[in-house]
Amino acid sequence: SAFGPVTVMIGLVICMIIGLTMREVET
């Protein structure tokens, strides 16, 4: 099944969103 690559991509997207949110909050 293709759950592996999808999970990795979702994880990267979540990390990017969290990073952007944290930067906005800090600023």
Biopython code that builds the backbone (N, CA, C, O; Angstrom):
import numpy as np
from Bio.PDB.StructureBuilder import StructureBuilder

atoms = [
    (1, "SER", "N", (0.852, -1.215, 0.000)),
    (1, "SER", "CA", (0.000, 0.000, 0.000)),
    (1, "SER", "C", (0.875, 1.248, 0.000)),
    (1, "SER", "O", (2.073, 1.168, 0.273)),
    (2, "ALA", "N", (0.286, 2.390, -0.302)),
    (2, "ALA", "CA", (1.049, 3.650, -0.420)),
    (2, "ALA", "C", (0.908, 4.512, 0.836)),
    (2, "ALA", "O", (1.024, 5.735, 0.769)),
    (3, "PHE", "N", (0.657, 3.873, 1.976)),
    (3, "PHE", "CA", (0.499, 4.665, 3.201)),
    (3, "PHE", "C", (1.844, 5.203, 3.676)),
    (3, "PHE", "O", (1.897, 6.245, 4.330)),
    (4, "GLY", "N", (2.923, 4.511, 3.357)),
    (4, "GLY", "CA", (4.261, 4.942, 3.788)),
    (4, "GLY", "C", (4.594, 6.338, 3.293)),
    (4, "GLY", "O", (4.726, 7.256, 4.102)),
    (5, "PRO", "N", (4.736, 6.526, 1.968)),
    (5, "PRO", "CA", (5.095, 7.839, 1.414)),
    (5, "PRO", "C", (4.105, 8.919, 1.810)),
    (5, "PRO", "O", (4.497, 10.053, 2.083)),
    (6, "VAL", "N", (2.811, 8.574, 1.842)),
    (6, "VAL", "CA", (1.791, 9.569, 2.201)),
    (6, "VAL", "C", (2.015, 10.043, 3.629)),
    (6, "VAL", "O", (1.945, 11.239, 3.910)),
    (7, "THR", "N", (2.284, 9.101, 4.533)),
    (7, "THR", "CA", (2.509, 9.464, 5.935)),
    (7, "THR", "C", (3.713, 10.383, 6.065)),
    (7, "THR", "O", (3.687, 11.348, 6.829)),
    (8, "VAL", "N", (4.774, 10.078, 5.312)),
    (8, "VAL", "CA", (5.988, 10.906, 5.378)),
    (8, "VAL", "C", (5.681, 12.319, 4.890)),
    (8, "VAL", "O", (6.087, 13.297, 5.517)),
    (9, "MET", "N", (4.960, 12.428, 3.767)),
    (9, "MET", "CA", (4.643, 13.753, 3.216)),
    (9, "MET", "C", (3.771, 14.531, 4.191)),
    (9, "MET", "O", (3.991, 15.722, 4.409)),
    (10, "ILE", "N", (2.772, 13.855, 4.783)),
    (10, "ILE", "CA", (1.893, 14.525, 5.751)),
    (10, "ILE", "C", (2.724, 15.019, 6.935)),
    (10, "ILE", "O", (2.515, 16.129, 7.424)),
    (11, "GLY", "N", (3.657, 14.199, 7.389)),
    (11, "GLY", "CA", (4.517, 14.584, 8.515)),
    (11, "GLY", "C", (5.328, 15.827, 8.190)),
    (11, "GLY", "O", (5.454, 16.730, 9.016)),
    (12, "LEU", "N", (5.883, 15.868, 6.969)),
    (12, "LEU", "CA", (6.686, 17.031, 6.572)),
    (12, "LEU", "C", (5.810, 18.277, 6.531)),
    (12, "LEU", "O", (6.221, 19.345, 6.985)),
    (13, "VAL", "N", (4.601, 18.141, 5.986)),
    (13, "VAL", "CA", (3.692, 19.295, 5.897)),
    (13, "VAL", "C", (3.354, 19.795, 7.293)),
    (13, "VAL", "O", (3.360, 21.001, 7.539)),
    (14, "ILE", "N", (3.058, 18.875, 8.208)),
    (14, "ILE", "CA", (2.716, 19.267, 9.577)),
    (14, "ILE", "C", (3.896, 20.001, 10.216)),
    (14, "ILE", "O", (3.713, 21.020, 10.881)),
    (15, "CYS", "N", (5.102, 19.481, 10.010)),
    (15, "CYS", "CA", (6.294, 20.120, 10.584)),
    (15, "CYS", "C", (6.453, 21.537, 10.039)),
    (15, "CYS", "O", (6.780, 22.460, 10.785)),
    (16, "MET", "N", (6.223, 21.709, 8.734)),
    (16, "MET", "CA", (6.355, 23.038, 8.128)),
    (16, "MET", "C", (5.312, 23.991, 8.706)),
    (16, "MET", "O", (5.623, 25.138, 9.026)),
    (17, "ILE", "N", (4.067, 23.508, 8.840)),
    (17, "ILE", "CA", (2.996, 24.359, 9.373)),
    (17, "ILE", "C", (3.325, 24.753, 10.811)),
    (17, "ILE", "O", (3.173, 25.913, 11.191)),
    (18, "ILE", "N", (3.776, 23.784, 11.608)),
    (18, "ILE", "CA", (4.114, 24.078, 13.002)),
    (18, "ILE", "C", (5.246, 25.096, 13.054)),
    (18, "ILE", "O", (5.209, 26.031, 13.855)),
    (19, "GLY", "N", (6.254, 24.916, 12.199)),
    (19, "GLY", "CA", (7.389, 25.840, 12.177)),
    (19, "GLY", "C", (6.941, 27.253, 11.851)),
    (19, "GLY", "O", (7.354, 28.207, 12.510)),
    (20, "LEU", "N", (6.090, 27.393, 10.826)),
    (20, "LEU", "CA", (5.622, 28.724, 10.441)),
    (20, "LEU", "C", (4.795, 29.332, 11.568)),
    (20, "LEU", "O", (4.925, 30.519, 11.864)),
    (21, "THR", "N", (3.947, 28.521, 12.196)),
    (21, "THR", "CA", (3.103, 29.028, 13.282)),
    (21, "THR", "C", (3.963, 29.491, 14.451)),
    (21, "THR", "O", (3.724, 30.557, 15.019)),
    (22, "MET", "N", (4.966, 28.689, 14.811)),
    (22, "MET", "CA", (5.831, 29.052, 15.931)),
    (22, "MET", "C", (6.553, 30.364, 15.638)),
    (22, "MET", "O", (6.671, 31.222, 16.514)),
    (23, "ARG", "N", (7.038, 30.520, 14.395)),
    (23, "ARG", "CA", (7.747, 31.757, 14.050)),
    (23, "ARG", "C", (6.809, 32.947, 14.156)),
    (23, "ARG", "O", (7.197, 33.997, 14.668)),
    (24, "GLU", "N", (5.582, 32.798, 13.678)),
    (24, "GLU", "CA", (4.628, 33.908, 13.732)),
    (24, "GLU", "C", (4.307, 34.257, 15.184)),
    (24, "GLU", "O", (4.187, 35.432, 15.533)),
    (25, "VAL", "N", (4.171, 33.247, 16.018)),
    (25, "VAL", "CA", (3.849, 33.485, 17.427)),
    (25, "VAL", "C", (5.020, 34.193, 18.104)),
    (25, "VAL", "O", (4.821, 35.148, 18.855)),
    (26, "GLU", "N", (6.245, 33.724, 17.837)),
    (26, "GLU", "CA", (7.421, 34.339, 18.460)),
    (26, "GLU", "C", (7.569, 35.785, 18.009)),
    (26, "GLU", "O", (7.943, 36.658, 18.793)),
    (27, "THR", "N", (7.273, 36.025, 16.743)),
    (27, "THR", "CA", (7.401, 37.388, 16.219)),
    (27, "THR", "C", (6.199, 38.204, 16.675)),
    (27, "THR", "O", (6.097, 39.387, 16.349)),
]
sb = StructureBuilder()
sb.init_structure("model")
sb.init_model(0)
sb.init_chain("A")
sb.init_seg("    ")
for serial, (resi, resn, name, xyz) in enumerate(atoms, 1):
    if name == "N":
        sb.init_residue(resn, " ", resi, " ")
    sb.init_atom(name, np.array(xyz, "f"), 0.0, 1.0, " ", f" {name:<3s}", serial, name[0])
structure = sb.get_structure()
